[in-house]
Amino acid sequence: MLYKNGKSVINLGQEYNLPKPTIYSWVKNYNNSGSFKAKDNRTLEENEIITLRKELKDLKMENDIFKASRNDNGQKITIINNKTKYSVRKICKILGLSKSTYYYQTNKCINKQVNNYEQEIISTFNKSRKIYGARKIKVILNRKDIILSRRKIRFFMIKNNLVSKYTKLKYHNHKTTVNNDQINNILNRQFNNKKPNEVIVSDLTYVQVGAKWHYICLLIDLFNREIIGYSAGPNKTAELVQQAFHKITRPLNQITLFHTDRGNEFKNKIIDEILITFNFKRSLSNKGCPYDNAVAETTYKTFKTEFIKGKKFKNLTQLKYEFFDFVHWYNNIRIHGSLNYLSPVTFRKQMSI
């Protein structure tokens, strides 16, 4: 109307920011048919070409899907899920499958898959003796080609009340007699990159058996954090350490260094005889510095949380039996973050290849 009333194409273009060809095209269409729409200004030949193109496209789609039209609903749903360029509505129509059936079956499969994941998480958590958190469960599931985020794993853990023993970790400290011998800290916190049997670290801790305190001793190989010797008894003495050495099945003369804290149970003639007999050096942490024996401290915290916490031992026999079972599990099955999520024995075997 503005053009008919005398407004020039140049002025209209400047005022409405439109190119001149567009304005001329609109004017031409309006003069021919009284409409600005392209479809109202097409020739019969143009409309026929557009119709034929649409029919050709539909025939091509039907030809692509035709072979699947006699399959069962499960196969049809698989085909629809693998669609690349056709809509669900059209594929369902050609396959003779209602959209509601497709969406119902798809959601059913998704729910079934989710349930499987949930059961895998519950199973993995229980097999870890209720120890693993979301991070380690994710590693185990990845090895089964199940890819889930830690956030999703935590969701299922919360849903099923799967609480790792580490969630409410508590410590009980007690004083021990200090060994004041003038022995240097040869290890000097160099805990990594050790050879097998090169450095053994140790410590003792307590556990309640009945109404009395008993004690355990662990001997740990710094190479792979494997427990190579262990013992349990009613007294915190050098004899308990000696019993742990008796459990070692490897040649003791391969040990280069034996490192502990300054607990008085390691200051004894029995310990000195072991050192002299098998010719390995002694190393002591600095006084009042637990970080100098960090690997042993960490292992004992793990031990208290995963083995002692929540357990009630009636007698020493029960303690020794369950202690043996835990050490076997710790060495052969339990994965360790510092070992690239391998068990100590698996790590040792892989490194020896």
C-alpha positions as CSV (number, residue, x, y, z in Angstrom):
1,M,0.0,0.0,0.0
2,L,2.9,2.4,0.8
3,Y,4.3,1.7,-2.7
4,K,1.0,2.4,-4.4
5,N,0.6,5.6,-2.4
6,G,3.8,6.9,-4.0
7,K,6.5,5.9,-1.6
8,S,9.7,4.9,-3.6
9,V,11.4,1.5,-3.3
10,I,14.6,3.3,-2.1
11,N,12.7,5.0,0.8
12,L,10.9,1.8,1.8
13,G,14.2,-0.1,1.8
14,Q,15.9,2.5,4.0
15,E,13.0,2.8,6.4
16,Y,12.4,-0.9,6.9
17,N,16.0,-2.1,6.3
18,L,15.0,-4.3,3.3
19,P,16.8,-5.0,0.1
20,K,15.3,-3.6,-3.1
21,P,14.9,-7.0,-4.9
22,T,12.8,-8.3,-2.0
23,I,10.5,-5.3,-2.2
24,Y,10.2,-5.6,-6.0
25,S,9.4,-9.3,-5.6
26,W,6.6,-8.6,-3.0
27,V,5.1,-6.0,-5.3
28,K,5.2,-8.3,-8.3
29,N,3.5,-11.1,-6.3
30,Y,0.9,-8.9,-5.0
31,N,0.1,-7.5,-8.4
32,N,-0.2,-11.0,-9.8
33,S,-2.3,-12.8,-7.2
34,G,-3.1,-10.3,-4.5
35,S,-0.9,-12.2,-2.0
36,F,2.7,-11.8,-0.8
37,K,3.1,-15.6,0.0
38,A,5.4,-17.5,-2.4
39,K,3.1,-20.5,-2.5
40,D,0.2,-18.4,-3.9
41,N,2.4,-17.1,-6.7
42,R,3.8,-20.4,-8.0
43,T,3.0,-21.7,-11.4
44,L,1.3,-25.1,-11.9
45,E,4.6,-26.6,-13.1
46,E,6.4,-25.4,-9.9
47,N,3.7,-26.8,-7.7
48,E,3.9,-30.1,-9.5
49,I,7.7,-30.3,-9.1
50,I,7.4,-29.7,-5.4
51,T,4.7,-32.4,-5.0
52,L,6.8,-34.9,-7.0
53,R,9.9,-34.1,-4.8
54,K,7.9,-34.7,-1.7
55,E,6.5,-38.0,-3.0
56,L,10.0,-39.1,-4.1
57,K,11.4,-38.4,-0.6
58,D,8.5,-40.4,1.0
59,L,9.1,-43.3,-1.3
60,K,12.8,-43.3,-0.5
61,M,12.0,-43.3,3.2
62,E,9.6,-46.1,2.8
63,N,12.1,-48.1,0.8
64,D,14.7,-47.6,3.5
65,I,12.4,-48.9,6.2
66,F,10.4,-51.5,4.2
67,K,12.6,-54.4,5.0
68,A,12.0,-54.0,8.7
69,S,8.2,-53.8,8.4
70,R,7.8,-57.6,9.2
71,N,10.0,-57.6,12.2
72,D,8.7,-57.9,15.8
73,N,8.2,-54.8,18.0
74,G,11.6,-55.2,19.6
75,Q,13.4,-55.0,16.3
76,K,11.3,-52.2,15.1
77,I,12.1,-50.2,18.2
78,T,15.8,-50.8,17.6
79,I,15.4,-49.5,14.0
80,I,13.6,-46.4,15.3
81,N,16.3,-45.8,17.9
82,N,19.0,-45.9,15.2
83,K,17.1,-43.3,13.1
84,T,19.2,-40.7,11.4
85,K,17.0,-38.5,9.2
86,Y,13.4,-39.7,9.6
87,S,10.9,-38.7,12.3
88,V,9.6,-41.2,14.9
89,R,6.0,-40.5,13.7
90,K,6.7,-41.4,10.1
91,I,8.8,-44.5,10.9
92,C,6.1,-45.8,13.3
93,K,3.4,-45.2,10.6
94,I,5.3,-47.2,8.0
95,L,6.2,-50.0,10.4
96,G,2.7,-50.3,11.6
97,L,3.7,-49.5,15.2
98,S,1.9,-47.0,17.4
99,K,4.0,-44.2,18.9
100,S,2.7,-45.1,22.4
101,T,4.0,-48.6,22.1
102,Y,7.4,-47.4,20.9
103,Y,7.7,-44.9,23.9
104,Y,6.4,-47.5,26.4
105,Q,8.9,-50.2,25.3
106,T,11.7,-47.7,25.1
107,N,11.1,-46.4,28.7
108,K,10.7,-50.0,29.8
109,C,14.2,-50.9,28.4
110,I,15.7,-47.8,30.0
111,N,14.2,-48.6,33.4
112,K,15.4,-52.2,33.1
113,Q,18.9,-51.0,32.3
114,V,18.8,-48.5,35.3
115,N,17.7,-51.4,37.6
116,N,20.7,-53.5,36.3
117,Y,23.1,-50.6,37.1
118,E,21.6,-50.2,40.5
119,Q,22.0,-53.9,41.3
120,E,25.6,-53.8,40.0
121,I,26.4,-50.8,42.4
122,I,24.8,-52.7,45.4
123,S,26.7,-55.9,44.5
124,T,30.0,-54.1,44.1
125,F,29.6,-52.2,47.4
126,N,28.7,-55.4,49.3
127,K,31.7,-57.3,47.7
128,S,34.0,-54.6,48.9
129,R,32.8,-55.4,52.4
130,K,30.9,-52.1,52.5
131,I,34.1,-50.1,52.1
132,Y,34.3,-48.7,48.6
133,G,32.9,-45.2,47.9
134,A,31.7,-43.9,44.5
135,R,35.2,-43.3,43.2
136,K,36.3,-47.0,43.5
137,I,32.9,-48.4,42.5
138,K,33.1,-46.3,39.3
139,V,36.5,-48.0,38.5
140,I,35.1,-51.5,39.1
141,L,32.0,-50.7,36.9
142,N,34.2,-49.3,34.1
143,R,36.1,-52.6,34.0
144,K,32.7,-54.2,33.3
145,D,32.0,-51.7,30.5
146,I,29.4,-49.9,32.6
147,I,30.0,-46.2,32.3
148,L,28.3,-44.2,35.1
149,S,29.3,-40.9,36.7
150,R,30.3,-40.7,40.4
151,R,27.3,-38.4,40.8
152,K,24.9,-41.1,39.5
153,I,26.6,-43.8,41.6
154,R,26.3,-41.6,44.7
155,F,22.6,-41.2,43.9
156,F,22.0,-44.9,43.9
157,M,24.2,-45.3,47.1
158,I,22.1,-42.8,48.9
159,K,18.9,-44.3,47.6
160,N,19.9,-47.7,49.0
161,N,21.5,-46.4,52.1
162,L,24.9,-47.7,51.1
163,V,27.3,-45.9,53.6
164,S,31.0,-46.6,53.4
165,K,32.7,-47.3,56.7
166,Y,34.9,-44.3,56.0
167,T,32.0,-41.9,56.3
168,K,32.1,-41.8,60.1
169,L,35.8,-42.5,60.7
170,K,37.0,-42.1,64.3
171,Y,40.4,-42.5,65.9
172,H,41.4,-43.4,69.4
173,N,44.9,-42.2,70.5
174,H,46.9,-43.6,73.4
175,K,50.4,-43.0,74.7
176,T,53.3,-45.5,74.2
177,T,56.8,-45.6,75.6
178,V,59.3,-43.9,73.4
179,N,62.5,-45.5,72.0
180,N,65.3,-42.9,72.4
181,D,68.0,-44.9,70.6
182,Q,70.3,-42.8,68.4
183,I,69.1,-44.4,65.2
184,N,68.6,-42.1,62.1
185,N,65.6,-41.8,59.9
186,I,67.3,-43.4,56.9
187,L,64.0,-43.8,55.0
188,N,63.4,-40.0,55.3
189,R,59.8,-40.3,53.9
190,Q,61.0,-41.8,50.6
191,F,58.0,-44.1,50.3
192,N,57.8,-44.6,46.6
193,N,59.8,-46.1,43.7
194,K,61.1,-49.0,45.9
195,K,62.0,-52.5,44.7
196,P,60.2,-55.6,46.0
197,N,61.3,-56.5,49.5
198,E,63.6,-53.5,49.6
199,V,62.0,-51.6,52.5
200,I,59.6,-53.0,55.1
201,V,57.6,-50.7,57.4
202,S,55.7,-51.7,60.5
203,D,53.6,-50.6,63.4
204,L,51.3,-52.0,66.0
205,T,47.7,-51.2,66.9
206,Y,45.0,-52.4,69.3
207,V,41.7,-54.2,69.0
208,Q,39.2,-55.2,71.6
209,V,38.7,-58.9,72.1
210,G,35.9,-59.7,74.7
211,A,36.5,-57.2,77.5
212,K,40.3,-56.9,77.0
213,W,42.7,-55.2,74.6
214,H,44.7,-57.3,72.1
215,Y,47.2,-56.1,69.6
216,I,48.1,-56.7,66.0
217,C,51.3,-56.2,64.0
218,L,51.6,-55.7,60.2
219,L,54.8,-55.8,58.1
220,I,54.2,-53.9,54.8
221,D,56.3,-53.9,51.7
222,L,56.7,-50.3,50.4
223,F,57.0,-51.6,46.8
224,N,53.3,-52.4,46.5
225,R,51.8,-51.8,50.0
226,E,51.4,-55.6,50.4
227,I,51.1,-57.1,53.9
228,I,53.8,-59.7,53.9
229,G,53.8,-60.5,57.6
230,Y,51.2,-60.2,60.4
231,S,50.4,-61.4,63.9
232,A,47.9,-60.9,66.7
233,G,48.2,-61.4,70.4
234,P,47.2,-60.2,73.9
235,N,50.5,-58.3,74.5
236,K,52.2,-55.3,72.8
237,T,55.7,-56.8,72.8
238,A,58.6,-57.6,70.6
239,E,57.5,-61.2,70.5
240,L,54.4,-60.1,68.5
241,V,56.7,-58.4,65.9
242,Q,58.8,-61.6,65.8
243,Q,55.7,-63.7,65.1
244,A,54.9,-61.3,62.2
245,F,58.3,-62.0,60.7
246,H,57.7,-65.7,61.0
247,K,54.7,-65.3,58.6
248,I,56.9,-63.9,55.8
249,T,57.3,-66.5,53.0
250,R,59.9,-64.5,51.1
251,P,63.7,-64.7,51.7
252,L,64.4,-62.3,54.6
253,N,67.9,-61.6,53.4
254,Q,66.5,-59.7,50.5
255,I,65.2,-57.0,52.8
256,T,67.4,-53.9,52.8
257,L,65.7,-51.6,55.4
258,F,63.3,-52.1,58.3
259,H,61.5,-48.8,59.3
260,T,59.2,-48.2,62.2
261,D,58.2,-45.5,64.6
262,R,59.9,-45.2,68.1
263,G,57.5,-47.5,69.9
264,N,59.4,-49.4,72.7
265,E,58.1,-52.8,71.4
266,F,60.7,-52.4,68.5
267,K,63.5,-51.9,71.0
268,N,64.4,-55.4,72.0
269,K,67.1,-58.1,71.8
270,I,64.7,-60.2,69.7
271,I,64.5,-57.4,67.0
272,D,68.3,-56.9,67.1
273,E,68.8,-60.6,66.5
274,I,66.6,-60.5,63.4
275,L,68.5,-57.5,62.1
276,I,71.9,-59.1,62.6
277,T,70.8,-62.6,61.3
278,F,69.4,-61.3,58.0
279,N,71.7,-58.3,57.7
280,F,69.2,-55.5,57.0
281,K,69.5,-51.9,58.3
282,R,67.3,-50.2,60.9
283,S,65.5,-46.9,60.4
284,L,63.4,-45.0,63.0
285,S,61.0,-42.1,62.6
286,N,61.9,-38.8,64.3
287,K,60.4,-38.4,67.7
288,G,56.8,-37.3,67.7
289,C,56.5,-37.3,63.9
290,P,54.0,-39.8,62.5
291,Y,54.5,-38.5,59.0
292,D,57.9,-40.3,58.9
293,N,56.0,-43.6,59.0
294,A,53.0,-42.4,56.9
295,V,52.4,-45.6,54.8
296,A,52.2,-47.8,58.0
297,E,49.9,-45.1,59.6
298,T,47.7,-45.1,56.6
299,T,47.5,-48.8,56.4
300,Y,46.5,-49.0,60.0
301,K,43.8,-46.4,59.6
302,T,42.5,-48.5,56.7
303,F,42.7,-51.6,58.8
304,K,40.8,-50.0,61.8
305,T,38.1,-48.8,59.5
306,E,37.7,-51.8,57.2
307,F,38.4,-54.6,59.6
308,I,38.0,-53.6,63.2
309,K,35.2,-51.0,63.0
310,G,31.8,-52.5,63.9
311,K,33.3,-56.0,64.7
312,K,33.0,-57.8,68.0
313,F,35.6,-60.5,68.6
314,K,34.8,-63.0,71.3
315,N,38.3,-64.5,71.6
316,L,41.8,-64.6,70.1
317,T,41.0,-67.6,67.9
318,Q,38.1,-65.7,66.1
319,L,40.4,-62.6,65.7
320,K,43.2,-64.6,64.1
321,Y,40.8,-66.4,61.8
322,E,39.1,-63.2,60.6
323,F,42.5,-61.4,60.5
324,F,43.9,-64.0,58.1
325,D,40.8,-63.6,55.9
326,F,41.1,-59.8,55.8
327,V,44.8,-59.9,55.0
328,H,44.1,-62.3,52.1
329,W,41.4,-60.0,50.8
330,Y,43.5,-56.9,51.3
331,N,46.4,-58.3,49.3
332,N,44.6,-60.1,46.5
333,I,41.2,-58.4,45.9
334,R,41.0,-54.9,47.4
335,I,42.0,-52.2,44.9
336,H,44.3,-49.4,45.9
337,G,44.3,-45.8,44.5
338,S,48.1,-45.5,44.9
339,L,48.5,-48.7,42.8
340,N,46.4,-47.5,39.8
341,Y,43.4,-49.2,41.3
342,L,45.0,-52.7,41.3
343,S,45.4,-55.0,44.2
344,P,48.9,-55.3,45.7
345,V,49.4,-58.9,44.4
346,T,48.1,-57.9,40.9
347,F,50.4,-54.9,40.8
348,R,53.4,-57.0,41.8
349,K,52.6,-59.6,39.1
350,Q,52.2,-57.0,36.5
351,M,55.4,-55.2,37.4
352,S,57.3,-58.5,37.3
353,I,56.3,-59.2,33.7
